[in-house]
Amino acid sequence: MGKKEMSAYHKPVPNTWWLKRTPYVLFMIRELTSIFVAGYCVFLLTLVYKLTQGADAYGNFIDALKSPSSIALHFITLAFVLYHTITWFNLTPKILVLYKGEEQIPKALVAGVFYTGWVVVSIVVALFVLGM
C-alpha cells in the first residue's frame, strides 16, 4: 500500500488582503509608485536619446511635452515620486540601525541626513538649471 504524501497547509488569502489595514495599503501604494519611478527613468533616457538625434528631434520632443496632458502626467508622476522618496527616507532608519559605540544614533538623525542630502542636491540642480 502506497504512502500518502503530506503537504503543507496553505490558508487561502484573498487578493484584497492588503485593503484590510492602513499600513498594508500604504505599503502597496509605495510599491506601486515604483512604476512611476521606472517610467520617469525611461522618459529621461528617451530625452537623452532625442538629444543625441539632433536639435530638431529634441525640439519636437520638447514641444510634445508642452501639451496639457503631458504637464498633468508630470505633476501626477511628481506626486508619486515624492511619496516614494519620503516613504523610503522614513523607512531607512528602521533598516539602517547605526551605533556610535554602544549608543544607538537617533532615527531622526539618520533620516535627517537623507533629507538634508536631498535638499542640497535639489538646490544644486536648481542652480544649475537656472544658470546661476
C-alpha positions in Angstrom: 0.0 0.0 0.0 1.4 3.4 -1.0 2.1 6.2 1.5 0.2 9.4 1.1 2.5 12.4 0.7 2.0 15.1 3.3 1.8 18.6 2.1 1.9 22.0 3.9 -1.4 23.6 4.6 -1.9 26.8 2.7 -4.6 29.1 4.0 -6.3 30.8 1.1 -5.7 34.5 1.1 -7.9 36.9 -0.9 -6.4 39.2 -3.4 -7.6 42.1 -1.4 -5.7 41.2 1.8 -3.8 44.5 1.7 -7.0 46.5 1.9 -7.8 45.4 5.5 -5.2 47.5 7.3 -3.9 51.1 6.6 -0.2 50.2 6.8 -0.7 47.5 4.2 -2.5 50.0 1.9 0.4 52.5 2.3 2.9 49.7 1.6 1.1 48.7 -1.6 0.9 52.4 -2.7 4.7 52.7 -2.2 5.3 49.6 -4.2 3.0 50.9 -7.0 4.9 54.2 -7.1 7.9 52.2 -8.3 6.2 52.0 -11.7 6.2 55.8 -11.9 9.8 56.0 -10.8 10.8 53.5 -13.5 8.6 55.2 -16.1 10.3 58.5 -15.4 13.7 56.9 -15.8 12.6 55.7 -19.2 11.4 59.2 -20.0 14.7 60.7 -19.1 16.6 58.1 -21.2 14.3 58.9 -24.1 15.1 62.6 -23.6 18.8 61.9 -23.8 18.3 59.8 -26.8 16.4 62.5 -28.6 19.2 64.9 -27.7 21.7 62.7 -29.5 19.5 62.7 -32.6 19.9 66.4 -33.1 18.3 69.7 -32.4 15.2 69.1 -34.5 14.3 65.7 -32.8 15.0 67.2 -29.4 12.9 70.3 -30.1 10.0 68.2 -31.4 10.1 66.1 -28.3 10.2 69.2 -26.0 7.2 70.7 -28.0 5.2 67.5 -27.4 5.9 67.9 -23.6 4.1 71.2 -23.6 0.6 69.6 -24.0 -1.8 69.8 -21.1 -1.9 66.0 -20.8 1.9 65.8 -20.6 2.0 68.5 -17.9 -0.7 66.7 -15.9 1.2 63.4 -16.2 4.3 65.1 -14.9 2.5 66.5 -11.9 1.0 63.1 -11.2 4.4 61.5 -11.5 5.9 64.1 -9.3 3.4 63.3 -6.6 4.1 59.6 -6.8 7.9 60.1 -6.8 7.7 62.4 -3.8 5.6 59.9 -1.9 8.1 57.1 -2.9 11.1 59.2 -1.8 9.6 60.3 1.5 8.4 56.8 2.5 11.8 55.3 1.7 13.6 58.1 3.7 11.3 57.4 6.6 11.9 53.7 6.3 15.7 53.9 6.2 16.3 54.4 9.9 14.3 51.3 10.6 16.5 49.3 8.3 19.8 51.1 8.9 20.4 51.0 12.6 23.6 52.8 13.4 25.6 52.9 16.6 28.3 55.2 18.0 30.0 52.9 20.5 27.1 51.2 22.3 24.7 54.1 21.9 22.2 54.0 19.0 22.2 57.0 16.8 18.7 58.6 16.8 16.4 57.5 13.9 15.5 61.2 13.3 19.2 62.0 12.7 19.6 59.1 10.3 16.5 60.2 8.3 17.6 63.9 8.6 20.9 63.1 6.8 19.0 61.7 3.9 16.6 64.7 3.8 19.5 67.1 4.0 21.2 65.4 1.2 18.0 65.6 -0.9 17.6 69.3 -0.2 21.3 70.1 -1.0 21.2 68.1 -4.3 17.9 69.8 -5.2 19.4 73.2 -4.7 22.5 72.4 -6.7 20.3 71.1 -9.6 18.0 74.1 -9.4 21.0 76.5 -9.5 22.4 74.6 -12.5 19.1 74.6 -14.4 18.6 78.3 -13.7 22.1 79.1 -14.8 23.3 80.6 -11.6 
